Amino acid sequence: MSETSRPNLYIVPTPIGNLKDITYRAVEVLKQADVILAEDTRTSGVLLKHLEISRPLQSYHIFNEHKAVEKLVSRMKEGEHFALISDAGTPAISDPGFLLVRAVLEAGLEVQCLPGPTAFVPALVNSGLPNDRFVFEGFLPHKKGRKTRIESLMEETRTMIFYESTHRIQKTLLQLSEAFGEDRQACVSRELTKLHEENVRGSLAELIEYYNTHSVKGEIVLVVAGKNSKA
């Protein structure tokens, strides 16, 4: 990787669970970065120690990204090369990153995103639901706008993908069942790539019943079938 060919900003996906999912190229980029921007330096520090990578770490998260962007772009113009990572998966996918990427591009600098782990792709494929066309919704609004967002999806025919937390998954299943009908097929994937990975498939009614008697831990991806276009 020559100095002249290096982008100013690399977006580097990191494992969503299994540390073996890091790519050789990601390791190479992280080793050569002048600074690694991390969502949580403590979490990323564990990964970098495992990979035997020792580079300067700087915090970059949802609470400081607006203030940090301008200074980071200025440093890139002066010749520094950065690698952005999140706690897990691909930065900017329901994680900080979009604002920085946009600002770097607007400044006429180069951005390169490496391919790698992201939770919604294995969840979609594991679900057994149609994946030729799908829509990624990320996290539903916690309060204001939640009902409106769900109602806006009632006529959606594509498979829908949501991220959800453990303490809201039952509420979400109930709300989707009320909007889409309890027979709508879905899949809840959690702890993807980890030792206790679980994919629970069935109708929304069956999933609600399942989680009434089973505790749920870990990161969750919810995949829901779209409306039958023939209905």
C-alpha positions in Angstrom: 0.0 0.0 0.0 1.9 3.0 -1.3 1.7 6.4 0.4 0.3 8.0 -2.8 -2.5 5.5 -3.1 -3.8 5.7 0.4 -7.2 7.3 0.9 -7.6 10.0 3.5 -10.3 7.9 5.3 -10.8 4.2 5.5 -14.1 2.8 6.7 -13.2 -0.5 8.3 -15.8 -3.1 9.3 -15.0 -5.1 12.5 -16.4 -8.5 13.7 -19.9 -8.5 15.0 -19.0 -11.3 17.4 -16.6 -13.9 16.1 -13.1 -12.2 16.0 -12.1 -14.6 13.2 -14.3 -12.6 10.9 -11.8 -9.7 10.6 -10.2 -9.6 7.1 -6.5 -9.6 6.3 -7.0 -6.3 4.5 -8.7 -4.7 7.5 -5.8 -5.7 9.7 -3.3 -4.2 7.2 -5.2 -0.9 7.0 -5.5 -0.6 10.8 -1.8 -1.3 11.2 -0.9 1.5 8.7 -3.4 4.1 9.8 -2.0 7.3 11.5 -5.0 7.4 13.8 -7.9 4.9 14.4 -11.2 6.5 15.1 -13.2 4.3 17.5 -16.8 4.5 18.7 -15.7 3.2 22.1 -11.9 3.2 22.6 -12.2 0.6 25.4 -14.2 -1.9 23.3 -11.9 -1.3 20.3 -8.8 -1.5 22.4 -9.7 -5.2 23.2 -10.0 -6.0 19.5 -6.8 -4.2 18.6 -4.9 -5.9 21.4 -6.1 -9.3 20.1 -4.9 -8.3 16.6 -1.6 -7.1 18.0 -2.2 -3.6 16.5 -0.8 -0.6 18.3 -1.9 2.7 16.8 -3.1 5.9 18.3 -6.8 5.7 19.2 -9.3 8.6 19.2 -12.9 8.6 20.3 -15.5 9.3 17.6 -19.1 8.6 18.6 -22.6 9.9 18.2 -22.2 12.5 21.0 -19.1 14.2 19.6 -19.2 13.6 15.8 -20.7 17.0 14.9 -17.9 18.8 16.7 -15.2 16.5 15.6 -15.8 16.4 11.8 -14.3 19.8 10.9 -11.1 19.2 12.8 -10.7 15.7 11.4 -11.1 16.9 7.8 -8.4 19.6 8.5 -6.0 17.0 9.7 -6.6 14.9 6.6 -5.8 17.9 4.4 -2.5 18.1 6.3 -1.7 14.6 5.3 -3.0 12.4 8.1 -4.7 9.1 7.2 -7.5 7.8 9.4 -9.4 4.5 9.8 -12.9 4.6 11.3 -14.2 1.6 13.2 -17.4 1.1 15.3 -17.9 -1.3 18.2 -19.0 -4.0 15.8 -19.9 -4.2 12.1 -19.7 -1.6 9.4 -19.5 2.0 10.5 -22.3 4.3 9.4 -24.8 1.4 9.4 -26.9 2.5 12.4 -23.6 3.7 13.8 -21.6 7.0 13.5 -19.9 7.6 10.2 -22.2 9.2 7.7 -21.4 12.8 8.7 -17.6 12.2 8.5 -17.8 10.5 5.1 -19.9 13.3 3.7 -17.6 16.0 5.0 -14.5 14.2 3.7 -16.0 13.8 0.2 -17.2 17.4 0.1 -13.7 18.5 0.9 -12.5 16.7 -2.2 -10.7 14.0 -0.2 -10.8 10.3 -0.8 -12.9 7.8 1.2 -12.7 4.0 0.8 -15.0 1.5 2.6 -13.7 -2.0 3.0 -16.1 -4.9 2.7 -16.8 -6.9 5.8 -19.1 -7.8 8.6 -22.6 -6.3 9.1 -25.3 -7.9 11.1 -28.3 -7.5 8.7 -26.9 -9.6 5.8 -26.5 -12.9 7.6 -29.8 -12.3 9.4 -31.6 -11.8 6.1 -30.1 -14.9 4.5 -30.7 -17.0 7.7 -34.3 -15.9 7.8 -35.4 -17.9 4.8 -37.5 -15.0 3.7 -37.3 -13.5 0.2 -34.0 -11.6 -0.2 -34.1 -10.5 -3.8 -35.6 -7.2 -2.7 -35.5 -5.9 0.8 -35.5 -2.6 2.8 -33.3 -1.9 5.8 -35.1 0.2 8.4 -32.5 0.1 11.2 -33.9 1.0 14.6 -37.5 2.2 14.9 -38.0 5.4 16.8 -38.2 4.7 20.5 -41.1 7.0 21.1 -42.2 9.9 18.9 -42.8 8.8 15.3 -42.7 5.0 16.1 -46.4 4.3 15.3 -46.2 6.5 12.2 -43.1 4.7 10.9 -44.7 1.3 11.4 -47.9 2.4 9.7 -45.9 3.7 6.7 -44.7 0.1 6.2 -48.1 -1.6 6.1 -48.1 -1.7 2.3 -44.4 -2.6 2.0 -44.0 -5.7 -0.2 -40.2 -6.0 0.3 -38.7 -8.0 3.2 -38.1 -5.6 6.0 -35.0 -5.6 8.3 -35.0 -3.9 11.7 -32.4 -3.6 14.5 -33.9 -3.9 18.0 -32.8 -4.1 21.6 -33.6 -7.0 24.0 -35.9 -4.9 26.2 -38.0 -3.7 23.3 -38.3 -6.8 21.1 -41.6 -8.0 22.6 -43.2 -4.6 22.2 -42.0 -4.4 18.6 -43.4 -7.8 17.7 -46.7 -6.9 19.2 -46.9 -3.5 17.4 -45.9 -5.2 14.1 -48.5 -7.9 14.6 -51.2 -5.3 15.2 -50.2 -3.4 12.0 -49.3 -6.3 9.7 -51.4 -9.2 11.1 -50.3 -11.9 13.4 -49.8 -14.4 10.6 -47.0 -12.4 8.9 -43.8 -14.4 8.8 -40.6 -13.2 10.6 -37.3 -14.2 12.0 -35.5 -13.0 15.1 -31.7 -13.4 14.9 -29.5 -12.8 17.9 -25.9 -13.3 18.9 -25.0 -13.7 15.2 -21.6 -15.4 14.6 -21.2 -16.1 18.4 -21.3 -19.4 20.2 -25.0 -19.1 21.2 -26.3 -17.8 17.9 -30.1 -18.2 17.6 -32.5 -17.8 14.7 -36.2 -18.1 15.7 -38.5 -18.3 12.7 -42.3 -18.3 12.5 -45.3 -16.0 12.4 -45.4 -12.8 14.5 -47.9 -14.6 16.8 -45.6 -17.5 17.3 -42.6 -15.3 18.0 -44.6 -13.3 20.5 -45.6 -16.6 22.3 -41.9 -17.8 22.2 -40.5 -14.6 23.8 -43.2 -14.7 26.5 -41.5 -17.7 27.9 -37.9 -17.3 26.8 -35.5 -14.7 28.0 -33.5 -12.8 25.3 -30.0 -11.5 25.4 -27.5 -10.0 22.9 -27.8 -8.0 19.8 -31.0 -8.6 17.7 -31.9 -8.3 14.0 -35.6 -8.7 13.2 -36.5 -9.7 9.6 -40.1 -9.5 8.6 -41.8 -10.6 5.4 -43.3 -7.9 3.2 -47.0 -7.8 2.4 -48.1 -10.4 -0.2 -48.6 -8.3 -3.4 -51.4 -10.7 -4.4 -53.4 -10.1 -1.3 
